Amino acid sequence: MFFAPTLRTARFAPRSYDRAVERFVNEAFAGTRTSPLVEQDDKSWTLSVDVPGLSREDLAIGIEGAVVRIDSKAEAKRQFKAAYELPLDIDVSSSEAKLENGVLTLKLGKLVPVSQVSQLQIN
């Protein structure tokens, strides 16, 4: 038997490069965002999620503490299920949802912990 050593030349890219190019091409040509767009200000977070083909009757949104769950109903044309955890609990009473052109926009109010509420000082 004959054994000959082989060397990897610069013509071949490492596997991590191949995966990075594949991931870029998949995301660039997929046409939809896979992760939500999250923005925040002092009082709320704004979460935008692409849900094309779903109407407001097809969606169910649940909030538990700091977790937002978005599910499509069983009879919907398209199935969607996602959960997002935010750093602070969500104030349900000051939150709102809007579905426009296949984009679900949730404005989620921040629930301020009791320890961060300013205390009145007695002079």
Secondary structure as UniProt FT lines:
FT   TURN            10..11
FT   HELIX           15..30
FT   STRAND          37..40
FT   STRAND          44..50
FT   TURN            52..53
FT   HELIX           56..58
FT   STRAND          59..64
FT   TURN            65..66
FT   STRAND          67..72
FT   TURN            74..75
FT   STRAND          81..85
FT   STRAND          90..100
FT   TURN            101..102
FT   STRAND          103..110
FT   HELIX           114..116
//
